Amino acid sequence: MTTFSLRSIRIRPGEEFRHELPVELEPFELAGQRYEPRPDTPDARLAITRTASGTLFQLRFHVAFAGPCFRCLEEATVAIDVDASEYEASDAGGDEQLRTPYLAEGVLDLSAWARDAIALELPEQILCRADCAGLCDRCGANLNEGPCGCPAPEPDPRWGKLADLRERLGEG
């Protein structure tokens, strides 16, 4: 876990502190699959700006996650660019929206913040390529390598009335 102590810096309102440091990341579990960060400790740029009413934190880094494709289970990699900001008011007065959950007793939890920022940037599905055809639902063949040879499925009889309507409208 990577943390940063704010006690090590002294900045006044209007000043900014910049620091580059490696941030430890853990793998993600998505849909029962494990996705590993590459690198697992990317170099991040941390900027801390003191304002008249509080402190603004910015975290920027680039990382990729590798694991199985959601459709075909082949190796897939997704690149993530994180540019996250958090704010901590000097006097929040009990307002949780003016506090960052990553700051406790003068220590900023960069690993937790990075993990949450990555989760917001991840796509709904991690694919090996945008046009991945996936696996045949009958024989399990990888359809990216070509057709599997399974016969075409029989039409579902529940859609029969709509097929009849389509035929009538096409004729009329």
Solvent accessible surface area in square Angstrom, and as a share of the most:
residue,aa,sasa,rsa
1,M,154,0.69
2,T,18,0.10
3,T,58,0.34
4,F,23,0.10
5,S,44,0.28
6,L,35,0.17
7,R,153,0.56
8,S,84,0.54
9,I,15,0.08
10,R,206,0.75
11,I,24,0.12
12,R,171,0.62
13,P,92,0.58
14,G,71,0.68
15,E,65,0.29
16,E,75,0.34
17,F,53,0.22
18,R,160,0.58
19,H,77,0.34
20,E,108,0.48
21,L,22,0.11
22,P,78,0.49
23,V,0,0.00
24,E,84,0.38
25,L,17,0.08
26,E,123,0.55
27,P,35,0.22
28,F,13,0.06
29,E,107,0.48
30,L,45,0.22
31,A,89,0.69
32,G,71,0.68
33,Q,68,0.30
34,R,130,0.47
35,Y,1,0.00
36,E,69,0.31
37,P,9,0.06
38,R,130,0.47
39,P,77,0.49
40,D,84,0.43
41,T,57,0.33
42,P,4,0.02
43,D,94,0.49
44,A,0,0.00
45,R,131,0.48
46,L,1,0.01
47,A,6,0.05
48,I,1,0.01
49,T,29,0.17
50,R,79,0.29
51,T,47,0.27
52,A,103,0.80
53,S,68,0.44
54,G,1,0.01
55,T,10,0.06
56,L,56,0.28
57,F,0,0.00
58,Q,41,0.18
59,L,0,0.00
60,R,78,0.28
61,F,11,0.05
62,H,101,0.45
63,V,0,0.00
64,A,18,0.14
65,F,1,0.00
66,A,3,0.03
67,G,9,0.08
68,P,29,0.18
69,C,0,0.00
70,F,64,0.27
71,R,101,0.37
72,C,4,0.02
73,L,102,0.51
74,E,90,0.40
75,E,107,0.48
76,A,3,0.02
77,T,77,0.45
78,V,26,0.15
79,A,68,0.52
80,I,5,0.03
81,D,101,0.52
82,V,6,0.03
83,D,95,0.49
84,A,15,0.12
85,S,65,0.42
86,E,41,0.18
87,Y,66,0.25
88,E,26,0.12
89,A,10,0.08
90,S,88,0.57
91,D,124,0.64
92,A,6,0.05
93,G,71,0.68
94,G,66,0.63
95,D,63,0.33
96,E,133,0.60
97,Q,166,0.74
98,L,67,0.33
99,R,104,0.38
100,T,6,0.04
101,P,108,0.68
102,Y,28,0.11
103,L,37,0.18
104,A,67,0.52
105,E,149,0.67
106,G,23,0.22
107,V,49,0.28
108,L,0,0.00
109,D,33,0.17
110,L,0,0.00
111,S,17,0.11
112,A,38,0.30
113,W,4,0.02
114,A,0,0.00
115,R,90,0.33
116,D,65,0.33
117,A,10,0.08
118,I,1,0.00
119,A,52,0.41
120,L,154,0.77
121,E,96,0.43
122,L,27,0.14
123,P,56,0.35
124,E,171,0.77
125,Q,84,0.37
126,I,2,0.01
127,L,40,0.20
128,C,46,0.28
129,R,115,0.42
130,A,96,0.74
131,D,106,0.55
132,C,5,0.03
133,A,57,0.44
134,G,4,0.04
135,L,66,0.33
136,C,12,0.07
137,D,135,0.70
138,R,127,0.46
139,C,73,0.44
140,G,43,0.42
141,A,37,0.29
142,N,25,0.13
143,L,59,0.30
144,N,35,0.18
145,E,147,0.66
146,G,28,0.27
147,P,135,0.85
148,C,46,0.28
149,G,72,0.69
150,C,40,0.24
151,P,104,0.66
152,A,88,0.68
153,P,100,0.63
154,E,151,0.68
155,P,114,0.72
156,D,47,0.24
157,P,122,0.77
158,R,203,0.74
159,W,159,0.56
160,G,30,0.29
161,K,166,0.70
162,L,97,0.48
163,A,33,0.26
164,D,74,0.39
165,L,72,0.36
166,R,171,0.62
167,E,105,0.47
168,R,158,0.58
169,L,129,0.64
170,G,68,0.66
171,E,147,0.66
172,G,100,0.96
